Every structure is written in C-alpha cells, then in structure tokens.
Amino acid sequence: MNTHLLALQLMAAQGCLGAFDTIYHHEITEALPQKASARLELTIHATRALIYSLLFVGLAAWEWHGAWAWVLVIVFGVEIVLTLWDFVVEDQTRLLPATERVTHTVLAINAGAFIALLALNSSEWANLPTALVWQPYGWLSVFLALCGVGVGLSGLRDAYAVWQLGRRKVQEKAEQEEHLSFAATPQTVLVTGATGFIGQQLVAALLADGHAVTVLTRQPKQAAWTFDGQVRCIAALDELSAAQHIDMVVNLAGARIVGHRWTDARKAALRRSRVALTQELVAWIARAQHKPRVLLSASAIGYYGVQPQGDATELAEDSAPQAIFMSQLCQEWEAAARQAECYGVQVGCMRFGLVFGHQGSLPQMLLPIRFGVGGPLGSGKQWVTWVHVRDVIRGIAHLARRSEEQAVSGAYNFCAPEAIEQRRFAQVAGAVLHRPSFMPTPAFVMRALLGEQADLLVEGQRVVPRRLLAEGFAFRHPQLEGALRSL
C-alpha cells in the first residue's frame, strides 16, 4: 500500500470537510466573524488555516526529505496543539450545534489518520539528503494545491475579522462612553432574548449602570459564558419564586424572522417564540407577589404591514395595522404583552425598525455592496425604516426612566427620524464603503427565493418615532450616513 498516496487522499477529504465547516457553520449559521466573543477562536482558526495552507500546497507534489522532514513533524505538533486549544475555546465561548460538533469530530479523526501516515513517512524521509523532491500525483496534486489556496484565503479572512473585531471593540468603547441611566436606584431586571444582538448590548449597559440582571434563556450555560458570570441565568420562569422581586422586564425574545420560508410550521414557530413566550411572562407576573413596575416588550414596524410604493405618508404609532401575517404576528405579540396591564404593570411595546449594528441584518444587506454587486432591491422605491442599535439601547433606558414617573403605556416606534428609499440606502452604503451600488435585484428573484417574507425586503413602510420625539428623546444617529460610518 502506498501510505503517502493514502495520506494525500485523506487530506483531500479534509479539504472538502473543512470547506463545508467553514462556509456552512463558521460563516452562515454561526457568523463567527461578526461575534466579538469569537475573536480568540478566529485567531486560532486563522493560524491553523495558514498552517493547513502550507501543508496542502507543500505536500501536494513534494516530498520533504532530510531536515525538511523534521520541519514537517514540528508543524504537525503545532497543529495538534492548536486543534486541542480550539476545542477548549469553542466549548468555553459558545454552544456548538450538533452538525458542527459531528463535523469537528470527523475532521479530527481524519486529521489524526493522515498526520499519522505522514509522520510514518517522515521517519523514512529524515534519513535522506535534505531536499524538497518533486513528486506529483496528477489531478490529486492540483486539487490539494487548490485546497491550499482556499484554506489560505480563509485564514486571511479570519485574520482580517480578528483585526476588524479589535477595531469594533475600540469603536464600541467610544460609543459606550456615554453612560446610560435606566433608573435612579439599582434595579432587578429580567431580560429575555439577552444573548441576541440587541440583548447582549442591553445587558452590558444594565450592568454598567449597576443593576442586577436575570436572563431567561434556553442555553443558560452559554449565557453565563457570554456575560462572564455577571448575570443570573435561568432556563424557565418556574425557577423564579413567587417572592422574587423584579422591578423591570425587558422582553426581546423571538426566533429570527428572516431565513426559512414562512410555511405554516414556520409561522407557528415564530408565534411560539414571540406570543407564547410573552404569555408565559404575563402568567408569571400574575402569580408574582411583587409585580414588576414595567414590561418593555419588543415588537416591530411590521405591525403596519406594507405601504404602497410611491406613498410617502408617515406612519406613526396610531396608524392602522393590516391583515397580513407579519402585521398579525405583531398585533398578537403586543396584545399578549398588554395583558400585564391587568396586574398594574406599565407596558410599553417597542416597534423596532431594521436595527443596524455589527450583527443583525446590516452585514447581510451590505455584503453584495462590499463585493461590488449591490444595488436596488426590486423597484428601489420602497421605504427602509431603520435605527442604530445604540439608539435602541438609549431608547430602552429612556422608557425605563419614564416608568419611574408612571408614564409608559402603549406603542413606541423605535426608528430613526430619517426613513430612506431603498435605492438611496444602496447609494449611501456604496459611498460609505467606496463601492459601486448600481446592480438591481428584481423583485421576482427575491419572491422566488423567500416567498411571502420577501415583503420584508421589496416592500416597506415609512415609519416615524413620533412619541419618542414628543417626549424629548434625542437620537444619537438620526441620519443613515452617520450611522453607517459609526459602524
């Protein structure tokens, strides 16, 4: 048996599995390059990827004789140490989905097999004169060389992400120099959806303001890691005793609405994650001995349905909903939250526009523009109602303070004063990123891909934050260009 050829074949399989893991898990489902908590993991990934690039290219058509054999053994040792370190860091920072854990196990077994085979060959190569000897294996060598280029590019991408996350940390620190006050005295706050994009920033702001935070989450271990053990994590409301004192509840939980098609099963899941959970919160409030002062519950501007293109009417909090799914979902969500008023609790329903930040929808919206193939979606005349994530946190703090005056009730539009047409959004984003943004995506393509939920992208609403402005709330990022530049 030609053990060297077998090792190269296993390396080719490693390249295929690694590409799947990187694209499907790290880029799509987990979006590691967007997560500040993944910076160390990405550093390890970048280092390992560059090592694998060297191995794939270097072993594709060469044998490493003499001193080069010892270099190969050292590289193997470093790769093994990095792999073990990567396993530890992953388990400390995030909960891996089952498919990723299985893939990593198969990758580790396969890597162990080809490293063992190559190590056996290295013992023979070490006794030969030092040289890199040309020994191609046809198309297998070509494929391995291509794998080497691909994994090298992946390593550079991860290294760039590490650098960007470092810059982001500095930017966010500057943003957070504005101290947010949620109440005059320390409070106990229950937060749902705390490990999400908005929730993580909210919890950080609450902790910085001196409040005690309890997080309701399906993954308490992961949440504890995310917040460095500074919050109490519970998996069910039953873990809160009837005597538990909670001053404020912020309900941000809800399954991601963009992605899977809105089949009947998906619609039911979206309702469970929003309406049913909110009903559970209200049921807990009903039996609590000490009622919260206020419930601030998420909703969305989808409440208003879709606005005819060309219609520039501004929609405020008193505008009517529509008889379509996304509007009905928001109506049911808000109705469930308002039941808490029966127990003397103030209820504020926060209708979020598109929340722009380093996570959420913005990175996906900017991706085609970054590659120079962005432009208007559909006609480009639909309105984009957006808000900077920092203004979302500031708005929550604003309502929390007003609740101390018993002044919170009804719906509040959480959106910047400047709504913008989608084609103008593409132009501004292209200017900020120094990219062209002229390539349109026809509406029928979006509808073919997404079905009913395409309305979220090719239709829109021009929503204004009338109540927040009337109460004197000042947006830090009222205009799109400044918001994008800050991110």
N, C-alpha and C positions, 0 to 999 in steps of 0.2 A: 504493500500500500504506500502510495506517495503521501506521506503525512503533511508535507508542506503544501501540496495542492489542496488537501482536505482543509487545512487551516485557512487557506485563502478563500475557499468556498464558504466556510463558516463566517469569515469576515464579510463576504458579500451579503450573506443573510443578515449579519449585524447592521450593515448599512441600510438595508430595507426596513428592518425593525426600528432602527434609530430614527429614520426619516419619518415613519409613522408616528412615533412617540413625540418627536419634536413638533411636527405640524399639528397633529390632532390634539394632543394633550397640552404641551407647553404653550403653543400659540393660540389655539382655538378655544378649547374648553376651560383651561386654567388661566390663560392670558398672563403667564408669568412675567413677561417684560413690562407689564403695566402695574405690577404689585410691588410696593415698596418693601413688603415683608419678604420678598423673594430675592432681594439683592445679593445675599450671600450665596444662595443656591445658584443664581445666574452666574456668579463669579466662578463657582466650581464648574458649572456647565461649560463656560467659555474656555477654561483651562483644559478640561477633558476633551472638548471638541477639537482644540488645536493639537492636542496630543494624538487624537484619532486621525486627524488630517495628515499628520506626519507619518503615522503607521500605514494608513491606506495608500498614500502616494509612494512612500518609501518601500513598501513590501509588494506593491502591485507588479513590479517587474525586476526587482533587485533582490539578491541575497546578501545578507550583512555578514561578512567574514571578518575574522580576527577581532580587533578591538571594537569594531562596529557591533559585533555580537553582544559584547558586554554593555554597550550603549543601549541596545535593544532590551536587554534584561532590566536595566535601570529604568527605562521608560515604562516597561510592564509594571514594575514595582510602584512607581509613582501613580500610574493609572489605577491600580488596585486600591491604593490608599485613598485617592480622590473619590473613587466609587463608594467606598465604605463611609467616608465623610459625608458624601452626598446623601446616602441613605439616612444618616443620623439627622442632618439638617432638614431634610424633607419631613421626617416624622415630627420634628420639633416646631415646624412653621405652618404646616397645612395638612389637611386630611386628604390623602390621595384617593381618587375614585378607583373602583375595583379594576377597571380596564387598564389604568396606568400602573397599578401595583402588579398586575399579572404581566404586563409588558416588561416592566423593570426586572421581574424575576426571570423571565425568559432571556432577556438581554444579558443578565448577569451569568446565567448558566452557559449561554452561548459564548460569551466573552471568556469565561473560565476555560472552556474547551479549546478555543483557538489559541489563547495565550499559552496553555499547557503544551499544545502541539508545537507552537513556535519556540517555546523555551527548550523543548527537546532538541529541535533543530539547532538552536543557538549553541548548545553544548558541543555539537559537531563543528559548527561554523567557527567557534572560538579557536579551534586548533589550526585553522587555515590562515594563510597570509592576509593581512588587513587590506580589505578592498570591498567596494560595493560592486557586486558582479551582476551583469545584465542577464536576467532570466525571465523573459516574458511568457505569459500564458494566454496569448490571443485576446479574445473578447473579454475574458475574465479580468485580465490586467487593465483593459480600457475601463471596464465597469468600476473596478476598485479605485482607479485614478479619479474617475468622476465622483465617486463617493467621497474621496478625499477632498476634492474641491468643494462639494456640497457641505460636508461637515465643517470644513474650514470657514466657509461663509456663515454657517450657523454660529460658530464660535465668535466670529467678529460681530455678528448681530447681537449675541448675548453680552459681549463686552461693551458694545455701544449702549445697550439697555442699562447696564450697570452704571455707566457714566451718566446717562440721562436721569436715572433714578437719583443719583447723587445730586445733580443739578436741581431736580424737583424737590429734594429734601431741603435744600437751601431756599428755594422759592417759597415752599410751604411754611418754612420757619419765618420768613419775612411776612407772609400773609397773616400768620398767627400772632405777630407782634401786637396786633390789635386784640386786647383782652376782651373776651365776651362775658357779659354778666347775665346769668339766667335767673337769678333771684337775689334778694337782699341778704339771705342767710343760707347756709348749706342745706341742701335738699336731698331726699332719697328719690331716685329716678329709675323707673323701669323702662327699658328700651327693647323693642322688638326689631328685628332686621339690623341688628347692631354690627354684624360682620359684613354688611353690604357696603357699597361705595359711599353712600351718604352716612350710613350708621357709624362707620369707623371714625369719620371726621367729627361727627356729633359727640360720640363717647369721649374722644380726645379733648374736645372743648369743655365738656361737662367736668371731666376730671381736672382739667387745668383751672376750672372755676371753683374747685373744692367740693364737688358733690359726690355722694355715694351712688354708684351705678349698679343696677342689677340687669343682667342681659338674659332675655328669653331666646334660646337658640336650640336647634336640633343637634348641634355639634358643640356641646359645652367645652370639651377638651380643646378643640381648635380655637374657640373664642377666648379661652383662658390664655392660650399662647399668643393670640393676636393682641391682647391688651396687657401682656406681661403680668398677668395675675392681679391686676389692679381693680378688677370688677368681679362681682359675684355672678356666676353663670348657672342658669337653671334650664332644664330640658322641658319642664312642664309647669304650668301655673299651680298645680297641686303642691309644688314644693314651697309655695308661699303660704304661710299660715294665715288664718283668718285675722290674727292680731298684727300681722306685718304692716308697718307704716310706710306707705308710698305716697309722696307728695305729688309726683307728676308722672304721667305715662306718655311716652312718645312711640307711636305705632308706625314703624316703617316697613314691616314685613310684607313680602309679596313676591311670588315667583316672577322671573324675568318674562316680560310680555312679548318682546321681540325675539324671534327664533323659530321655534316649532310652529307649524301651521295651526290655525285655530280650528281644529277638529272639535267635535262635541266633547271628546275626552279631555282635550287641552283646555277648552273653556271651563270645564268642571274643575280642573286642577287650578286654574287661575282664580276661580271663585273661592275654592277652599283656602288657598294661600292668603286671600285678602278678606273676604266676607266672613268665612267660618272662623278664622283666627280672631278677627275683631269681635265676633260674637262671643268667643271664649273669654276675651279680655273683659267684656262687659259683664259676663256671668261671674267672673272673679270679683269685679268691682261690686256686684250685687251682694256677695257674701262677705266682703271685707268689712271688718269692724271700723277701720279708719279709711274713709273714702279718699281717693286722690283729689287734689284741688282741680286738676285739669287733665284732659286727654287730648293730645295733639296727634291727629291721625292722618296718615298720608292718603292722598287721592291724586287725581291727575286732570289735566285740562282736556283729556279725552271725554270728560263729562259733557263738554259742549258739542260733541260729535264732530262733523266735518263742515267746513264753511265753503260755500260756492267760490270757485276761483274767480278772481276779479272783484270780489266783495271785500271792501276794506273796513267793514263795520267792526268796531272794537267790542269785544265780548268781555263783560265784567261779571262779577260774582252772581248777579241776579239774572244773567242770561239763561235761556231755556236749554235743557238737555235734548237729546234726540233718541229715537227708537232704533239705535244700532248697538251692537254688542259692547264696544268699548265705552259708550256712554252709559248703557245699562249697568255694566260692571261697576263703574264709579258711583252711580246712584245707589246701588245695593251696598257698596262699601261704606259710603257716607251714612246711609240710613242705619246700618249696623252700629257705627260709632255713636250716632246721636242718641241711641238708646241709653247711653250712660248719663244723659241729662236727667233721666227719671230718678237718679240717685243723688242729685245735687252736684254733679260734676260738670264743670265747664268743658265744652267740646269745640275744638277748632279743627276743621277739615282743610288740609293743606293741598291745594290742587297744583301739583308740580308741572311746570313745562319741561322741556328737554333739559336735563341737568348736565351742564358742561363741566368736566373735570378731567383728570388723568385717567379715570376709569369711566364706566358707563358707556353711553352711546357715542360720545365725541370721537374717541380713537377710531372706531369703525367708520364714522362719517368722513373723517379726514384721510383714511387710508388710500382711497383712489386718487385723491388730490396729491398726496405725498408721492405717488407713483406717476403723476403727470397725466392721469386718465380720468380726472374728476370733472364735474360739471353739473348742470341742472338735472334734477330728477323729474321725469315727466315734463310738464309744461314749464316748471320752474317758477310758476306764479303763485304757488301755494305758500301760505304763511308759515314761518318757523318761529314758534314761541319758545324761548329758551331762558335759562337762568344759570349763573355761575354758582358752583357748589358752595363757595364761601358765603354767598348771599343767602343760600338756603339755610346754612347753619346760623347766620346772623338773624334771619327771619324767625327761626325757631326760638332763638334767645329773646327776640322782641316779643313774641306771643307769650313766652314763659313769664316775662316780667309783667306784661299786661294782665296775666291771670291773677297776679297778686292783688290787682285792683278789681277783680271780678269783672273784667272787661273783654273776655274772649267768648265768642259764640259764632256759629255758622261757618261759612266757607271763606277761604283766603286764597287768592291766586298768587302762587309763588312763581313769578316770572319777571324778567327784566322789563323795564318800561318800553324798550325798543324791540318790537317784533319786526321780522325782516322777511322779505320774499326769499324763497329757496335759491333762486338763481343769484340773488345778491349775496346770500350766505356763501355760495361757492366762490364768488368773485373775491369776497373779503378773505376767506380762508386761503385761497390761492395766493393772494397778495402777502398775507402773513407768512405763508410757507415758501414764498418765492417759487411758486409752481403755476403752470397754466391750469385753467379750470373751464374749459370750453366744450368738453366732450359730453353730450347729453346721454342720459339713460332713459329710453322710452318707458312710459308708464306700463305698457303691456308686459314688458320684461319683468318689472317688479311684481306685477299681479300674478304672472305665471310662476314666479319663484315663491311668493309669500302668501298668495291668496288674499283673504279678507284683510289680513293685517297690513297689507301694502298701503292701506288708507293712512296708516301712521306716517308714511313717508311721502306719498304722492298727493295726499290731501293735507289740509292743515286748518289752523284756527288763529285768528289774530286776537290774542287774549292780553288784557292789561291788568296790572296789580292794583286796582282802584282802592281797595280797602287798606292795603299796606301803605300806599302813598298818602291816603287821607289821614292815617294815624301818625304820619311824620317819619315813616321808615325811609332811610336814605340808602340806596343801593350803592355798593362799592364798585360794582361793574355794570353800569347801566347800558353800555354800548358794546356791540359784538366785537369790534376790532380790539378794543382794550381788553376784553375778557379773553379772547384767543391769545393775545400777546402775553397775558399774565400766565397762561398755561403752556 
